[in-house]
């Protein structure tokens, strides 16, 4: 029993390092079988007992935006605290970078009618070395600040003045809204976008938005199938489900997605794989659909699940933290 308890603690520590959340506003799409995506992860998995601030960083490999969550102490200025932590690189973690120049100072920050006016020092503009860095810097700022419900858009100011463009022609002359889909990799006309979570350096789950056009099955089932396929040639990202695993059955009933995975010979002969990480990735992707709140995963007769914000491991229920939690 003592050995089992130690094993369980190790599992939970891993979960804290691997989990994260996003808040996105979907583009209008015509989705099959009455499914509508709402990008509602934050509303479901945040705990009332612990407050988190979501900061966005960039992966060193592949340049993907990734949310990292850090506990937020009681403060009357949570938006300001988030902004200053982002610039300082706090909670970025190994393998992630903050593209905002470290010399940047926050001159002022105020919110009016849903717009956050962020006045930054000249160093923010002058120290950006490329269009890519400028784009990343703007995206991480906007994504981070619009995590707060009172912020719908962000107007960047440089030394108190509106500047039309940054390095490489990146526009900042008007209030900017958050990206509707994080890390889009492909979308053809007529395709619907889905959000897929893949592994990065065995530490983070990174959201990727991809277009799918085969509507012979439900969009949520297509999402599961895309996760099983893996990230393909996406630089720096690894699968959460190994090769040789296929989808046996899929059904959504009363808010729970029941997923059965079948291990082929290749998967059976290979090393053991982290079924719990796969469960997390499936959960975060499927919770983008308003009619799915829980996931029940069955692999070779073994069942684990996530129900009502708790993780079920071998018939034990434990609190489910947000994704990609930074450990101080």
N, C-alpha and C positions, 0 to 999 in steps of 0.2 A: 504493500500500500504506500509506504514511504517513497519507494522508487517511482511509483505512478505519479505521486504528487510532484516530485521533482520534474518529471517529464512534462507534466501539465504546466508548470511554471515556465519551463523553457518554451513551450508552444506559445503561451501568452506573451512572453517577451518578444518573440518573433512577430506576432501579430501587431504589436505596437509599432514596430519598425516598418511594417509593410503597408499599413492602411492609410487612406486619404479621401478627399471629397472635392467635388466641383459643383459650381453653380452655373448653369448655362441657360440661355434663352434660345429655344429652338427656332430654326427657320421654318416658315410655313411649308408643309409638304402634304401631299396626298398619300396617306398611309393605308395599307390594306387591312381588311378585317376589323375596321373600327378602332385600330390602335393609334393613340396619340401620345407623342413623346413630350414630357414636361420637364425633364432634367431636374428631378425633385430630390436628389440624393440628400442635400443638406437638411431638408425639412424632415427627413425620416431618421437619419442615423445620428444626428447631434443629440448629445445627452443634456438633460435639464440640469444635471448636477455639475457638470464640468463645461466651462465655456472655452471655445477654441477660436483662434484667429487663423484664417487661411491665407498663407503667403504663397505666391507663385514664383518659381525659379525655373531655370533652364537646364536641361541635362547636358553634360559635357559631350556626350556622344549623341548625335542625332539632332540636337537642338530642339527638344520637345519641351513645351511648357508643362510643368508638373506642380500640382498643389501639395503643399506641406503644411500640416496643422500643428499649432503650438498652443499650449495652454495660455489663456489670457487672464491676467490678474484683474481684480476689480479696479476699474478706472473710469473716469468721466470722459476720457478722450480715447476711446478704443480705435477710432479711425486713424488718429494721429500716431498712436502706438504702433499700429500695423504698418503704417508708412515708414516710420523710423526704423522698425525692425527689418523691413524689406531692404531699405537702402544699406543698412549695416550688415546685411547678409546673415542676420540671426536666423538660426534654424535651417539654414540651407542644406547642411549635411554634405557628406563626401559624395562626389560624383555630380554635384549640382553647382551651378554658378549663379551669381546675381549680375545681370548685365548693366546695372545702374552704376555709374562711376562712384567710387567710394568717397570722393571729395564733395559730392553733392550735399548741400545743406537745404533743409526745409525752412523757407523764409516765412511761409504762412499757409494755413489750410482752413477753409471754411466751406460750409455746405448751404446752398440756397436752392430751394425748389427742386431737389433731386440731383443737382449738379455739385460735385466736389471741385472746388477751385484749389489747385495745388500750385503754390508758388515756390519754385525751386531756384537755387543759385545758378549762376552762369556756368559753373563747372558741369552741370548736367548736360548742357548742350555742347560745350567745347571739348569735353573729354571723350565723347563718343567717337570711336575710331572707324566705324563702318556703318553702312545701311543696315546690315544684319543686327549689329549690336543696338542700333537706335530702335529698330523694330521690336527687338526683344525687350528693351528697357521700357518702351511705351506699353507693350502688351502686359508685362508683369505688373506695372503700376495700375493699369486699368482693371485687369482681372482681380487683383488683390482688393482694391478699394470698392469695387462693385459687388464684392461678397457681402457688404453691409446693406441691409434692406433700405436704408435711407439714401443710398447713393445709386443713382441710375446711370450716371455718366460722369466723365472726368474732363475738366478743362485744365490743361497744363499751361502754366505761366513761367516765364523765365525772367528773373529779376523784376517781377511785378508787371510784366508786359506779355501780351499775346504774341507768339512767334509763329509764323506760318509753317515753317518746316524745320526739321532737324537734319543731321548728317544723312546724305543719300536721298534726300527729298521726302523723308517720312513726315506725313502731315500731322500737325498738332494745332492747327489754327482754329478748330471748332471743337466743341465738347465731344468726347469719344465714348462710345458704348462698348460693353464687353463683347468679346468674340462669341458669335452664336454657337460655334463648334470648335472645340479645342483640337489642335494638331490634325487638321483635315489632311487626308492622304489621297483621296480620290472621290469624285462624284461626277457621274455622267448625267446628261439630261434625262429626267424621268426616274432617277434613282432617289431613294429615301436614305437619309443619313442615320447611322446608328453609332453608338459610342461603345468602344471596345477597350478593355483594360488588359495591358500586357506588362510583363516583368522588366524591370530595369535594374541590373547589377544585384539581383537578389535582395534589394532593399526597398524598392518603391514600385507601386502600381501606377502606370502612366496611361492616361486616357488618350485614345486615338479615334478620330471620327472618320468613318468610311461610308461610301455610298454602296447600297445594295439594290439590285433591280429584279431579282427573282422572287416574285410574289406568289409563288405556288404554295408557300407556307406562311405562317404568321410572321410578322416582323420580329417579334421577340424570339421565335425559334431560329430565324435567320441570324440573329445576334449570337445565339449560343453556337451555331454552326461556324460562324466567323471566328469566334474565340478558339474553338477546337482547331481550326485551320492554322492558327498562329499568326504572328506578325509578318511572315514571309521575309522579304528583303529589307524591312525597315531597320535602319542602322541602330544598333545599340539595344534593341528590344528583343526580349526572349519570350517564348511561349509559357503559358501557365499550365497548359495541358500537353503532355509529351506526344510525340509521333506514335501512331499505332493505336490511338484511342478514337473511338467513334461514338456517335450519338445513338443510343439504343431506343430511347423513347423520350418524349417531351409532352408535358401537359400543364396547363395553368388551371387551377381550381381554387376558387374562393380566396384569391390573392396570393396563392403560393404556386411557384413554378416547380414542378417535379421533373427532375432531370436524371436520366439513367445513362451512365457512360459504360461502354464496353471496351475492355482491354484486349487489344489484338496481341499476336505473338511478339511483335516488336516491343510493345510497351511492357508486356509481362516479363520478357527476358532482360529488359533494361533495369537501371537503378530505380530505387523507390523515388517517388515524386511527391511533392507537397500538395496533397489534395485540399488542404485548408486554404492555401493561396488561390487555388483554382476556384474554390467556393467563394472566396472574397471577390475575385474578379468577375465571376458570374453574377454575384449579387449586385455589385455596383453598376454593371452594365444593364441588368434587367430592371433595376429600380428606376431607370429612366422612363419606364412605362408606368403610368398611374395605376394600372390595375394589378401590378405586381409589387408586393411588399416583403415577401419571404421567398427563400429558396431552399429546396430539399434536394440534396445531391446523393445519388446512389452509385457507388463504384464497386463492381464485383461483389455485390451483396452487402457491402458496408455503407452505412448511411450517416451523413452529417448534415447539419442544416443551420440556417440562420432565421430566427423567428422573433418578430417584435423587438428588434434591436439587441437580441442576445444570440450568442454563438453556442450552438449545441455540439458538444464533443463527447462522443461515447456516453450519451444520455446525461451529460452534465451541462447546465446552462450557465453562461458567463456573459458579463457585460461586453458589448461590442463597441470598440472605440472607432473614431473616425479614421479615414484612410491616411497613410503616410504621416503618422504622428512623430514629431521631433522629440527625442529624448534629451532633456537638459542635463 
